[in-house]
């Protein structure tokens, strides 16, 4: 939150930038960094153009993780630009158009599964990155405090990595799920996420 406030960015911008920085470091370690940036499918909440009451709608967008950029601050600005374009597109839609848009976006993900060709065709995105708001208050179970709320998301054929963040009681809990054959030594991403955040903190 402090980094985001200092750099005029949202927590989600920072999370996506950390993910891009972590994946860049991971792929460099494996001598596998592509020249083009990796793309993340990420859920977003926004206010429809015709909203008459308080509340948000939800959809998914494809955002650049700017993995081709070495500098963390430059990557953050690139991520912000990509997310800003997506949110502007969604913000111009009304409540009737949003479900249609979301269904069309989901087709490239669902159709290869239905045709059983997932993993054989070029995917529309490389990784799922989700930032999920959770409880702000301390939770208990029979008097025992809940210390962490680690998310467990899904991977499937053709989409071998899922990064999910869940906020809980003033912290962010990370859940990284991956195919161990496709993404070996995935635990290194945890270190790389920290390194990416530290670099942003040092710039601030």
KOLKOL-628478 format. One record per residue (C-alpha): x, y, z. Coordinates in steps of 0.02 Angstrom, whole numbers, plus 50000, padded with zeros to 5 digits. Layout:
<sites>
XYZ/...
</sites>
This chain:
<sites>
500005000050000/501435011950041/502285008449874/500645010949781/500275027349870/502025034049838/501965029349653/500135033949621/499685015749590/498405003449656/498824988049758/498314977849605/499544987549497/500924983449621/500414965049631/500434963249441/502124972049431/502834960549565/502174945549468/502964951749307/504624954949396/504584937749477/504214928949312/505584938849224/506864933349354/506234915349351/506314914249161/508044922349155/508644909049277/508024895949154/508684905149000/506894905648935/506344923948939/505374928148780/505614944648690/503754948348698/502944952048867/501964938648958/500094941448968/499044938549123/497194934949132/496594944549283/494874947849357/494364966049377/492934975249461/492264991349386/490745002549377/489655000049222/489265015349118/487405014049156/487555009849341/486205018949440/486605011449610/488185008349709/489114992449669/490324985149545/490254972749402/491584959649373/492434953449216/494144947449160/495454956349055/497124952048977/498514963149046/500334964548999/501554959749137/502934969449046/504184955449075/505274962248935/505654977649044/507094976549168/506704991949273/505334989149404/504645006949395/504555006449205/503674989649219/502424996849341/501995010949221/501794998649077/500634987749183/499625003049233/499435008149051/498864990649001/497614989349144/497015007149113/496595003148931/495644987648984/494664996749119/494225010848999/493524998048878/492474989849013/491955006349090/491095011248927/490004995748929/488274994449004/487634980449115/486914970948965/488554971248866/489684965449008/489104947049012/489264945948823/491034953148828/491534941248969/490844926248874/491794931148716/493414933348815/493164916148893/492904907248726/494774905448682/495014897348852/493504885648848/493464880248665/495194871648663/494644862248820/493034856548740/493954851148582/495334843048685/496724852948602/497284863048755/499174864248758/499304861348570/498794878848517/499514895748564/498614901748722/497784918848732/498694922048897/500194914748988/499704915249171/498234919249284/498544932749415/497114936249535/497024948749676/495554943549785/494914954649926/494644944850086/494074948550265/494794964250343/494464958650521/495324945050623/494394928350607/494314914350735/493804895950741/493274890250914/494354903850989/495894900050884/496444914750775/496604912350588/498404917050549/498384915850359/497164912950218/498194904750081/497244902849918/497264886749816/496784890249636/496774878749485/497904874749339/497414864249189/498144857849028/498874872248928/498874884249076/500204878449196/500364892649321/499134901949432/499624916149550/498284921649673/498384934649812/497084935749950/497034950450069/496674946250251/496764956950408/498044969150340/499124956750246/499224948150077/499324929250070/500084921749913/499554905749827/500594899249683/499994883349598/500954875849452/501284860249350/502934853849420/503494847249249/503124863249155/503644875349293/505054866749390/505644873849557/504144885349561/504514889649744/505854901549678/504434913149625/504134917349809/505914924049825/505754933449661/504114941549714/504994948249869/506474954349765/505304963649648/504414972149793/506064976849877/506664984949715/505074995449709/505285000049893/507075005649861/506495016749717/505195024649830/
</sites>
